[in-house]
Amino acid sequence: MKSSQNIVLVGFSGTGKSTVGRALALRLRRPFVDTDSLVERTAGMTIPEIFSSMGEPRFREMEEAAVRSAAALRGVVIAVGGGALENGESRHSLKHSPNGRSTVVLLKAGIDTMMKRVRGSEERPLMSGCDPLDMPSKTVALLQRRMPAYLEMADMVVESERPVEEVVSELLARLPGGPGRSACPPAELRRERGIPPIECVSVEAQGGRYDVRIGRDLTRDIPRWLTDSCGGPDRVFVVSNPLVSHLWMDGIRTSLEGAGLEVDCALVGDGEQHKNLDTVSRLYDRLAANHHDRDTVVVALGGGVVGDTAGFVAATFMRGLPLVHVPTTLLAQVDSSVGGKTAVNHSEGKNLIGAFNQPRLVVSDIDVLRTLPDPVFSEGMAEVIKTAVIGGEALFGLVAGRAAEIASRHPAALQSIVAGCVRVKAGVVSEDERDTGRRLLLNLGHTFGHALEAACGYGGASHGEAVAVGTCMAAELSSALGLAVPGLHERVPGLIRRFGLPARASDLGVVPAPEKVEEYLLSDKKRLRGKPRFVLPVGIGDVRVVGDVPHTLVRDVIRRGLDG
């Protein structure tokens, strides 16, 4: 089977989905997601507590959201709660994920075996308060109700009353294409399997020098690097979100605790709506209640929202704690984790409250990128292409020349583009840490992109899609001004479209009114004396900030960029 396709384990309570799933994921060296555990991490309470305090309907809503989030991932093993498949949306999400058809395995066991496995468990709220004498008949009735949905979904049925090792061995033999090679081989096999060595890019900023380490299977090395960069701390405060924590936290915690570090973990909600002062205040409360001090290292494990929020907390709690980024999205690896910008949103605008706070270390593990949902990966590619236009022909040619490998998430290709983008940003940040000069060039595509994003109501186009269209508009404006070298306005959209990103708003199927885009563009924060300034590509590797652009020309570019 394709490495991007998921393996989904379904079945009744007591059939061993979680136990078999963990063992199978370990053999395949894939991440494992248990949707029940994901619900608990998101809610901050156990499933019986959710049933008791919120009721079953609310639990089912949270369960459906957890299933949808898990199904959007790539190349993972998923164990699904026994009742989740009664929800038609959950069945569709699992069977027809954006990454291709998942392989669904139904685990079956006898009534006596299932009863024995769940007897005395407090994690089965539908059976709570049930007379033991009535449990067999209630179990049979519930199983009969659910079995049609199980059978409708299943690509194969496996008896799970045997030892776990036997069940996993049968699964490995029956899965389409066999188990295949490990997607995440241990460090000692790097040379044997042609895995590139870890790359290290140094950032020289006024706020301090630090390293960005890029490679595969980096979890075990984090404690050593953290000690080297942060002076031998005793405690670590990890900030993450529920899904990322569920996928990657256990391995990182094991490595940190194995090195003698005390680990405290706090979760924040996923999405821009959680990047606010309320979340910051909760993190302050946790730090204070657990008596953290300036020797504590804050580790941001997640994408941009986690990195921005944790970075701001680290900058401000006790006037500053050491910060380490472990970015888990392509966008965060190539952009937001490097450069020291931290901020949270305010009701009056995005990122209005923030601070420059350079990390002590950034650890970018390429292996985490293979599980990203396709839209999240594409959003990162918009930033990669933007950076390649700024960086020059070498990086632009690398992205273009290895487009097929990058799109299929070949680890060596991903490592090359992440390292290349980080080198570009490191060079810019080293010259202009506080965004007063050359760092403005990193906003290529964002002037038009932010205006498009706002005009679409922050929902019609993702940030990455808006930046992709905005980058094409910038190239178009540069050409219209007579600045761009011949063919630039064709090369940039050509590369963007190779990665399935939109070059025009019409590619999205969402075309806002040009007047609305103009209105938001005129309020761009880079404006000078009331007039917008534009970051425009003159050539690949030659990007400039341009002001005093005739408004009629801007209007024409907007209209062409919207309608194609």
C-alpha positions in Angstrom: 0.0 0.0 0.0 1.1 3.6 -0.5 3.0 5.1 2.4 0.5 8.0 2.4 -2.5 5.8 2.9 -3.9 5.3 6.4 -4.6 2.0 8.1 -7.8 2.2 10.1 -8.8 -0.3 12.8 -12.4 -0.6 13.7 -14.5 -2.9 15.9 -16.4 -3.2 19.1 -15.0 -2.4 22.6 -12.7 -5.1 23.7 -11.5 -6.3 20.3 -8.0 -4.8 21.0 -8.0 -1.9 18.5 -5.7 0.3 20.7 -3.3 -2.6 21.6 -3.1 -4.0 18.1 -2.9 -0.5 16.6 0.1 0.5 18.8 1.9 -2.7 18.0 1.2 -2.4 14.2 2.3 1.2 14.2 5.5 0.2 15.9 6.3 -2.5 13.4 5.6 -0.1 10.5 7.3 2.8 12.2 4.2 4.9 11.6 2.5 7.3 14.0 -0.5 5.9 15.9 -3.7 7.8 16.6 -6.4 6.6 19.0 -9.5 8.7 18.4 -10.8 8.2 22.0 -7.5 9.4 23.4 -7.5 12.3 21.1 -10.9 13.3 22.4 -9.7 13.1 25.9 -6.6 15.2 25.2 -8.7 17.8 23.5 -11.3 18.0 26.2 -8.8 17.7 29.1 -11.0 15.0 30.8 -11.7 11.3 30.4 -14.5 9.9 28.3 -16.7 9.0 31.3 -16.2 12.5 32.6 -17.3 13.9 29.2 -20.4 11.7 29.3 -21.2 12.7 32.9 -20.7 16.5 32.5 -21.6 17.1 28.9 -23.7 14.1 27.8 -23.4 11.6 25.0 -24.4 14.0 22.1 -21.5 16.4 22.9 -19.1 13.4 23.1 -20.3 12.2 19.7 -19.6 15.7 18.3 -16.1 15.7 19.7 -15.6 12.1 18.5 -16.6 13.1 14.9 -14.1 16.0 15.0 -11.4 13.7 16.3 -12.1 11.2 13.5 -12.0 13.9 10.9 -8.7 15.3 12.1 -7.1 11.8 12.2 -8.4 10.9 8.8 -6.9 14.1 7.3 -3.4 12.9 8.3 -1.2 10.8 6.0 0.4 7.5 6.6 -0.8 6.8 10.1 -2.4 3.9 12.0 -5.8 4.9 13.4 -7.8 3.1 16.1 -11.4 4.3 16.1 -13.8 4.3 19.0 -16.4 1.5 18.9 -19.4 3.8 18.3 -17.8 6.3 15.9 -18.9 4.4 12.7 -22.5 5.0 13.5 -21.8 8.5 12.3 -22.0 8.7 8.5 -19.6 11.7 8.3 -17.0 9.7 10.3 -17.4 6.7 8.0 -16.9 8.9 4.9 -13.9 10.7 6.5 -12.1 7.4 7.3 -12.9 5.6 4.0 -12.3 8.5 1.6 -9.5 10.7 3.1 -7.9 13.4 1.0 -4.8 11.2 0.8 -6.5 8.3 -1.0 -8.5 5.3 0.0 -7.6 4.0 3.5 -7.4 0.3 4.3 -10.0 -0.5 7.0 -9.5 -3.5 9.2 -12.3 -4.9 11.3 -11.1 -6.7 14.4 -13.5 -9.4 15.7 -13.5 -11.3 19.0 -16.1 -13.5 20.8 -18.5 -12.0 23.2 -16.8 -13.8 26.2 -13.4 -12.4 25.2 -14.7 -8.9 24.7 -16.6 -9.0 28.0 -13.5 -10.3 29.8 -11.4 -7.5 28.4 -13.8 -4.7 29.3 -15.0 -6.1 32.6 -14.3 -3.6 35.5 -13.2 -0.9 33.0 -14.4 2.6 33.8 -13.7 3.7 30.2 -16.9 2.2 28.8 -19.6 4.7 29.8 -22.4 3.1 27.8 -22.1 0.1 30.1 -21.8 2.1 33.4 -24.5 1.3 35.9 -25.5 -1.8 33.9 -26.3 -4.9 36.0 -23.6 -7.5 35.3 -26.3 -10.0 34.5 -27.6 -7.8 31.8 -24.2 -6.9 30.2 -24.0 -9.9 27.8 -27.5 -9.1 26.3 -26.8 -5.4 26.2 -23.4 -6.0 24.5 -25.0 -8.3 21.9 -27.7 -5.8 21.1 -25.2 -3.0 20.7 -22.9 -5.1 18.6 -25.8 -6.1 16.3 -26.6 -2.5 15.8 -23.1 -1.5 14.9 -22.0 -4.5 12.9 -23.6 -3.4 9.6 -21.5 -0.2 9.7 -18.4 -2.2 10.6 -18.9 -4.6 7.7 -19.7 -1.9 5.2 -16.4 -0.2 6.0 -14.1 -3.2 6.3 -11.6 -4.2 3.6 -10.6 -7.2 5.7 -11.7 -8.9 8.9 -9.1 -10.2 11.3 -9.8 -12.4 14.4 -8.2 -10.7 17.4 -8.6 -13.3 20.2 -5.0 -14.5 19.6 -1.8 -13.0 21.0 -1.2 -9.5 19.7 2.0 -10.6 17.8 0.0 -13.1 15.8 -2.7 -10.6 14.9 -0.1 -8.0 13.8 1.8 -10.6 11.8 -1.4 -11.6 9.9 -2.1 -7.9 9.2 1.4 -7.3 7.9 1.0 -10.3 5.6 -2.4 -9.2 4.3 -2.0 -5.5 3.9 -1.8 -4.4 0.2 1.8 -4.4 -0.9 3.1 -5.8 2.4 4.6 -3.7 5.2 7.1 -2.0 2.9 10.2 -0.2 4.2 10.2 1.9 7.3 9.3 5.5 6.7 11.3 6.5 9.7 14.4 4.3 10.1 16.6 4.5 13.2 19.7 6.7 13.1 22.1 3.8 12.7 20.6 3.0 9.3 21.0 6.5 7.8 24.1 5.7 5.7 22.8 2.2 4.7 19.6 3.6 3.3 21.0 6.8 1.8 19.4 9.1 4.3 21.2 12.5 4.2 23.1 13.6 7.4 21.6 16.2 9.7 22.0 19.7 8.4 22.8 22.6 10.7 22.1 26.2 9.7 23.3 29.0 12.1 21.3 32.2 12.6 23.4 35.2 13.7 21.0 37.7 15.2 21.4 40.5 17.7 19.2 38.6 20.1 21.7 35.7 20.0 23.2 33.1 17.8 21.4 29.7 17.5 21.3 26.6 15.3 18.5 25.2 13.2 19.0 21.4 12.9 17.2 19.7 10.0 17.0 16.0 9.4 15.2 12.7 10.2 14.7 10.8 13.4 15.9 13.6 15.6 13.9 12.9 18.7 16.6 11.1 20.6 19.1 13.9 20.0 16.9 16.8 21.4 18.0 16.4 25.0 21.7 16.7 24.1 21.2 19.7 21.8 18.9 21.3 24.4 21.6 21.0 27.1 24.2 22.4 24.8 22.1 25.4 23.8 20.3 26.2 27.1 23.0 25.5 29.6 21.9 22.2 31.2 18.3 22.9 32.4 16.4 20.7 34.9 12.9 21.3 33.7 11.1 21.6 30.3 7.7 23.2 29.7 6.3 21.8 26.4 3.5 23.7 24.7 1.6 21.7 22.0 -1.9 21.1 20.6 -3.9 17.9 21.2 -3.3 16.3 17.8 0.4 17.1 17.5 0.9 16.0 21.1 -0.9 12.7 20.4 1.3 12.0 17.5 4.8 13.1 18.7 4.8 13.9 22.4 5.4 10.5 23.8 8.7 10.0 21.9 10.0 13.5 22.9 8.9 13.0 26.5 10.7 9.7 26.7 13.9 11.2 25.3 13.8 14.2 27.7 12.9 12.2 30.8 15.5 9.6 29.9 18.1 12.4 30.0 16.9 13.3 33.5 14.8 16.3 32.6 11.4 16.9 34.3 8.7 17.4 31.7 5.6 19.5 32.1 3.2 19.7 29.1 0.4 22.1 28.4 -2.0 22.0 25.4 -3.5 24.9 23.5 -6.4 24.8 21.0 -5.7 24.4 17.3 -6.4 27.4 15.1 -5.9 31.2 15.0 -8.9 31.7 17.3 -6.8 30.2 20.2 -3.8 32.5 19.6 -4.9 35.1 22.1 -4.3 36.6 25.5 -6.7 34.1 27.2 -4.5 31.2 26.1 -1.4 33.1 27.2 -3.0 33.7 30.6 -3.7 30.0 31.0 -0.1 29.2 30.2 1.1 31.8 32.7 -1.2 30.2 35.3 0.3 26.7 34.6 3.8 28.0 34.8 3.2 29.8 38.1 1.2 27.0 39.7 4.0 24.5 38.9 6.7 26.8 40.2 8.6 27.2 36.9 11.4 29.7 37.0 14.1 31.1 34.6 15.9 27.8 34.5 12.8 26.2 32.7 13.1 25.8 28.9 9.9 26.4 26.9 9.6 24.0 24.0 7.1 24.8 21.3 6.0 21.5 19.7 3.6 22.4 16.8 2.9 24.7 13.9 2.7 28.5 13.7 -0.1 29.0 16.3 1.8 27.0 19.0 5.2 28.6 18.1 3.8 32.1 18.2 2.0 31.6 21.4 4.7 29.7 23.2 7.3 32.1 22.0 5.4 35.1 23.4 4.9 33.3 26.7 8.6 32.5 26.9 9.5 36.2 26.0 7.3 37.6 28.8 7.0 35.1 31.8 9.5 36.2 34.4 10.9 38.6 31.8 12.1 35.8 29.6 12.6 32.0 29.5 14.8 30.1 27.1 12.8 29.0 24.0 13.3 25.9 21.7 11.2 25.4 18.6 10.3 21.9 17.4 8.1 22.8 14.4 5.7 20.2 13.0 4.4 21.9 9.8 6.3 22.7 6.6 5.3 26.4 7.0 6.7 26.5 10.5 9.9 24.7 9.5 10.7 27.0 6.6 9.4 30.3 8.1 7.7 30.9 11.5 10.1 29.0 13.7 13.1 31.0 12.5 13.6 34.7 13.1 12.2 35.4 16.5 8.8 36.9 15.7 6.2 36.0 18.4 2.7 37.4 18.8 -0.9 36.7 19.6 -4.0 38.2 18.1 -6.2 41.0 19.4 -9.8 41.8 18.6 -8.5 44.8 16.6 -6.1 42.8 14.5 -3.9 39.8 13.9 -0.5 39.6 15.7 -1.0 43.0 17.4 0.6 41.9 20.7 4.0 40.4 20.4 7.8 40.6 21.0 10.9 39.6 19.2 12.3 36.6 21.0 15.0 34.5 19.3 15.0 30.8 20.2 18.0 29.1 21.6 17.5 26.1 19.2 15.2 24.9 16.4 14.9 21.2 15.7 13.1 20.4 12.4 12.4 16.7 12.0 11.5 16.0 8.3 9.6 12.8 9.3 6.8 14.8 10.9 5.9 16.3 7.5 4.8 13.0 6.0 1.7 12.9 8.2 0.5 16.5 7.3 -2.9 16.8 5.7 -2.5 17.9 2.0 -3.9 21.4 2.5 -1.5 22.0 5.4 1.4 20.8 3.3 0.3 23.0 0.3 0.2 26.0 2.6 3.8 25.4 3.4 4.8 25.0 -0.3 3.4 28.5 -1.0 5.9 29.8 1.5 8.7 27.6 0.0 8.1 29.0 -3.5 8.0 32.6 -2.2 11.3 32.0 -0.4 12.8 30.5 -3.5 11.9 33.6 -5.5 13.7 35.7 -2.9 16.6 33.2 -2.5 17.8 32.9 -6.1 18.2 30.5 -9.0 19.8 27.7 -7.0 16.9 27.3 -4.6 14.2 28.1 -7.3 15.8 25.5 -9.6 16.0 23.0 -6.7 12.3 23.3 -6.0 11.4 23.2 -9.8 13.8 20.3 -10.5 12.6 18.1 -7.6 9.0 19.1 -7.8 7.8 15.5 -8.2 9.8 14.2 -5.3 8.7 17.1 -3.1 5.1 16.6 -4.0 5.4 12.9 -3.0 7.2 14.0 0.2 10.5 12.2 -0.5 12.5 12.9 2.7 15.8 13.9 1.0 14.0 16.4 -1.2 12.1 17.8 1.7 15.2 18.2 3.8 16.9 20.0 0.9 14.1 22.6 0.5 13.7 23.1 4.2 17.4 23.7 4.6 17.5 26.0 1.6 14.6 28.1 2.8 16.1 28.4 6.3 19.4 29.5 4.9 17.6 32.3 3.0 15.7 33.4 6.1 18.8 33.2 8.3 20.7 35.5 6.0 17.9 38.0 6.0 17.3 37.9 9.8 21.0 38.2 10.5 21.0 41.5 8.6 17.6 42.9 9.9 16.3 41.2 13.0 13.7 43.8 13.8 11.9 44.1 10.4 13.1 47.7 9.6 14.8 47.1 6.3 15.7 44.0 4.3 13.4 41.7 6.3 10.5 43.4 4.5 11.4 41.3 1.5 10.1 38.2 3.3 6.6 39.7 2.8 6.7 38.9 -0.9 3.1 37.9 -1.9 1.7 38.9 1.5 0.5 42.5 0.6 -1.9 41.2 -2.1 -2.3 37.9 -0.2 -3.5 39.4 3.1 -5.9 41.6 1.2 -7.3 38.6 -0.7 -7.6 36.6 2.4 -9.5 39.3 4.2 -11.7 40.0 1.2 -12.7 36.3 1.1 -13.8 36.6 4.8 -10.9 34.5 6.2 -12.5 31.3 5.0 -12.8 31.4 1.2 -9.0 31.1 0.8 -6.4 29.7 3.1 -3.4 31.7 4.0 -1.2 29.6 1.8 -3.5 29.9 -1.2 -3.8 33.7 -0.7 0.0 34.0 -0.6 0.3 31.9 -3.8 -2.1 34.2 -5.6 -0.5 37.2 -4.1 3.0 36.2 -5.2 1.7 35.9 -8.8 0.1 39.3 -8.5 3.4 40.8 -7.3 5.2 39.3 -10.3 2.4 40.7 -12.6 2.7 44.2 -11.1 6.5 44.1 -11.4 6.1 43.2 -15.1 3.5 45.9 -15.6 5.9 48.5 -14.1 8.6 47.4 -16.5 10.8 46.2 -13.7 10.7 42.4 -14.1 13.0 40.5 -16.4 11.2 38.9 -19.4 9.2 35.8 -18.6 9.2 36.2 -14.8 5.4 36.7 -14.6 5.2 33.2 -16.3 7.9 31.3 -14.4 6.5 32.1 -11.0 2.8 31.1 -11.7 4.1 28.0 -13.5 6.0 26.7 -10.5 3.1 27.5 -8.2 0.6 25.6 -10.3 3.0 22.5 -10.4 2.2 22.1 -6.7 -1.6 22.4 -7.2 -1.6 25.9 -5.7 -3.8 28.6 -7.3 -2.2 31.3 -9.4 -5.4 33.2 -9.8 -8.4 33.7 -7.4 -10.6 32.1 -10.0 -8.6 28.9 -9.5 -10.1 28.7 -6.1 -13.7 29.2 -7.3 -13.9 32.2 -4.9 -13.6 35.6 -6.5 -14.2 38.5 -4.2 -15.1 42.0 -5.4 -12.0 43.9 -6.6 -13.1 46.9 -4.6 -13.0 44.9 -1.5 -9.4 43.7 -2.2 -8.4 47.3 -2.9 -9.9 48.4 0.4 -7.9 45.9 2.5 -4.8 46.5 0.5 -4.8 50.2 1.3 -4.7 49.4 5.0 -1.6 47.2 4.7 0.8 47.7 7.6 3.7 48.2 5.2 2.1 51.4 3.9 4.2 54.6 4.1 2.6 58.0 4.4 -0.7 56.5 3.6 0.4 54.7 0.4 0.9 51.0 0.1 4.4 49.7 -0.6 4.8 46.5 -2.6 7.5 43.8 -2.4 8.1 43.0 -6.0 10.3 40.4 -7.7 12.5 41.9 -10.4 14.2 38.6 -11.1 14.7 35.3 -9.3 16.9 36.4 -6.4 16.2 40.1 -7.0 13.3 41.3 -4.9 12.7 45.0 -4.0 10.3 47.2 -2.0 8.6 49.6 -4.3 6.4 52.6 -3.4 4.5 55.3 -5.4 2.8 52.7 -7.7 0.0 54.2 -9.8 -3.3 53.1 -8.3 -4.8 52.4 -11.7 -2.0 49.9 -12.4 -2.6 48.2 -9.0 -6.3 48.0 -9.8 -5.7 46.4 -13.2 -3.4 43.8 -11.6 -6.0 43.0 -8.9 -8.7 42.5 -11.5 -6.5 40.2 -13.6 -5.4 38.3 -10.5 -9.0 37.7 -9.6 -10.5 36.7 -12.9 -7.5 35.3 -14.7 
